[in-house]
Every structure is written in C-alpha cells, then in structure tokens.
Amino acid sequence: MSKLKLKNITKLYEAGDSKVEALRGINLDFDGSGFVSILGPSGCGKTTLLNIIGGLDKYSSGDLIISGVSTKDYKDRDWDAYRNSQIGFVFQNYNLISHQTVLENVEIALTLTGVSPKERERRSMKVLSDLGLGDQAKKKPNQLSGGQMQRVAIARALVNNPNILLADEPTGALDSKTSVQIMEILKEISKEKLVIMVTHNSKLAKEYSDRTIELLDGKVLSDSQGNTKQKDEELTVAKENKKTAMSYFTALSLSFKNLLTKMNRTIITSIAGSIGIVGVALVLALSNGLTRYINDMQSESLAGFPLTVSSGEQMMDLSSIDYTAMMNGEEDEFTKFTDEDVLYSYNRFSNTEAHINVFTDEYMEYLSKMEKKLPDAINTISYSRAVNINLLSKVDGKVALYDT
C-alpha cells in the first residue's frame, strides 16, 4: 500500500472555447519516505503535478489517494487541513514575509493549528537550530543571503512535522555551492519523510534523488524506481487532519505589524479615507440642513395665510330686503333662453345657504389637544374670542340690525 497514489490524473485548463491538457492520465505511486525528483522542460506539467499533490490545485479527472483515502469527496476545509498538517511547501522565491523576523516567519505555520505561543517558539527554534539558523532567528529576511532564506523556507515547511515535503525549484535562485547545501538538507530530510522536488537541474537530481520521474507534454516519459524504502508503520497509520484556525489575537497582531512596516502608506491611506468620510458627512449635513431650511420657510410662509374657521354668522340689514318683490319674481328681469322649451332662473337669495358653526366647550377642548405638527397638514392652531352685540334700530317704522 502506497502513502500517496495518483490514479489516472488529468488536468484541463479551459479558456473560452480552447482547452489545454496540462496532465494526461498520470499514474504514480509514492512511498512513505524517499527523495523523488520530477524533471522535464518548461510547460511539461511539473509544477501542475506538484500543486495537485499539495492540494493547491484540483484535478479534472482521476483520483488522488492519500493513505488509502480517496480525495474525490474532499471539501475545501478538508484540503485546508491536508495542506496544513500533512504537506510542507518550499518555493523557489522563498515567499517570506519581509516585516516578520526569521522566527516569526517559521512560527506562522503553527498559528493555524492552535499551538500556544511558548510551544510555537520552542518548536521553531529547534528546527532553525537543526538547519544552522539558530543565531539568525531575530533577523529580518532582507538581512539574510539567498541560501539562508531558502533554509528559512525549509524550516517553515518542516515546523508542522508534515509527512510530505514539496519543493518547487528550491535551488533555482541559488549558486552551485549553496544549491549543494540545500540538496544535502533535503536528502537528510528524505530519510524520514517523502520529499518530492521539481527541478531543471538533472545533474543534482540524479545525484541526490532516490527516484527520478521525467515528464513530457503532460505524460510520464520515464520513471526510475530507485531504492526508496517504505516504512510499514507509515503505511498503516494516517496522520489525522487537524482543524485549521488562526486566533483573533494572532490575526490582529500580524495586521498591526504589517501596518507599522508600511507607516507612510498607512498614514496617507488614513488621511485619504478620513477626507472621504468627512466629505460624505458634509454633503449629508448640507442636504439635511437645506431640506430643513426649506421646510421652515414653507411653514413660516403658510403661517401668514392660515385656514380660518369662523362661526359663519352673517350680519345683514333685513329691512332692506323687499320680500314681496322676491316672492312675485319682480326683483330682476331674468334673461330668457329662446332656443329651449324650458326657462331657468337664478335667485341669489333663494339659492344661498347660511350655516352657523356652534363652538361648544367640548370643541374648544378638542382644538387645544390637537397635534400641532401633523406632517403636511397643520403647522399651528390659533383662535380668538369676541362678543357681538345685536343692536336693533327702528327708523321710519323699519327695523334695522347693525353690525358691531
């Protein structure tokens, strides 16, 4: 039983109507330990194969079997746990965080597994010391040589004690002497773990590898089965995928340190953001203030022309009305409409209605309790009281009512 098995793996990249087949029916078995090198020209699928093994990319068809378990039904969290607990990555460009120290770069791999800060430091210092970097722990990456930075990357990959170490061109950016040092380190690691390396340097690969695989156009061109040894206990016990989660404190700490290292950009961004927020606030304030000002102007203008409800009482001189003429229809000469059979007449007195509003105490109490600020209805309510005296006078036998 193999530790890692690729069964008829195919990878397609689609771009519109065109399809590129990066891997074509790859079948490979890997044991629990050993040093395996994957060779081939650029574009043959080496890095794609490495990414699929590491869970960074998903295969289009086939199956990746890990310790006898198929990954066809793996969800995103399963891949996250697999990458964090079973895989260690070593990249050509190191991918170190520039504002973190060497120790912090190595520790970051342990922050997702819930390891305590004290234990993180202990394990990180141990792996750095094993790689000859114990005295460089407090330095920043830009203070190290290329070979030292690559060893830091290897330390970061090993600190979680993964089963598989994947190295993508680990010597590509190094000189020949430093490349040999890195290969010696990987060779030593391969005694206990499975090391899979992608490289163009066939000389180093054949010198240090237990097994070399050559790819061409997405297919396995050759596979030299070397003296890789398989440990029985590694085949039967699958490493448990631990839950991956970074604590809030760690996330905040990393974010804060990142801000401090880019202080100028942070200040400029903060000022620009503040100006934007203040600008939006000013626009909203002006808009709100103008709206309130217009509403107040409307209220004040309309207050000068109130809707008045009066008693409806009309004072008139009844003695001046000739009721006899009204009854006989002699008051006016009405116009006749000769083009119709029916004549219509209008008498302003007979068509006039007078209504008197009686303002009782209950009605006045109702007015006093009315809502004074009804929207679009009432702005203010005011009323006044007056007493009218009915003054009658008799002149020449006629009675007249005077308006007081």
C-alpha positions, 0 to 999 in steps of 0.5 A: 500500500502506497502513502500517496497514489495518483490514479489516472490524473488529468488536468484541463485548463479551459479558456473560452472555447480552447482547452489545454491538457496540462496532465494526461492520465498520470499514474504514480505511486509514492512511498512513505519516505524517499527523495523523488525528483520530477524533471522535464522542460518548461510547460511539461506539467511539473509544477501542475503535478506538484500543486495537485499533490499539495492540494493547491490545485484540483484535478479534472479527472482521476483520483488522488489517494492519500493513505488509502483515502480517496480525495474525490469527496474532499471539501475545501476545509478538508484540503485546508487541513491536508495542506496544513498538517500533512504537506510542507511547501518550499518555493523557489522565491522563498515567499517570506514575509519581509516585516516578520523576523526569521522566527516569526516567519517559521512560527506562522505555520503553527498559528493555524493549528492552535499551538500556544505561543511558548510551544510555537517558539520552542518548536521553531527554534529547534528546527532553525537550530537543526538547519544552522539558523539558530543565531539568525532567528531575530533577523529580518529576511532582507538581512539574510543571503539567498541560501539562508532564506531558502533554509528559512523556507525549509524550516517553515515547511518542516515546523508542522512535522508534515509527512510530505515535503514539496519543493518547487525549484528550491535551488533555482535562485541559488549558486552551485555551492549553496544549491549543494547545501540545500540538496544535502538538507533535503536528502537528510530530510528524505530519510524520514519523510517523502520529499518530492522536488521539481527541478531543471537541474538533472545533474543534482537530481540524479545525484541526490534523488532516490527516484527520478520521474521525467515528464513530457507534454503532460505524460510520464516519459520515464520513471526510475524506481530507485531504492526508496524504502517504505516504512510499514508503520507509515503505511498503516497509520494516517496522520489525522487532519487537524482543524485549521484556525488562526486566533483573533489575537494572532490575526490582529497582531500580524495586521498591526505589524504589517501596518507599522512596516508600511507607516507612510502608506498607512498614514496617507491611506488614513488621511485619504479615507478620513477626507472621504468620510468627512466629505460624505458627512458634509454633503449629508449635513448640507442636504439635511440642513437645506431640506430643513431650511426649506421646510421652515420657510414653507411653514413660516410662509403658510403661517401668514395665510392660515385656514380660518374657521369662523362661526359663519354668522352673517350680519345683514340689514333685513329691512332692506330686503323687499320680500314681496318683490322676491316672492312675485319674481319682480326683483330682476328681469331674468334673461330668457333662453329662446332656443329651449322649451324650458326657462331657468332662473337664478335667485341669489337669495333663494339659492344661498345657504347660511350655516352657523358653526356652534363652538361648544366647550367640548370643541374648544377642548378638542382644538387645544389637544390637537397635534400641532405638527401633523406632517403636511397638514397643520403647522399651528392652531390659533383662535380668538374670542369676541362678543357681538352685540345685536343692536336693533334700530327702528327708523321710519317704522323699519327695523334695522340690525347693525353690525358691531 
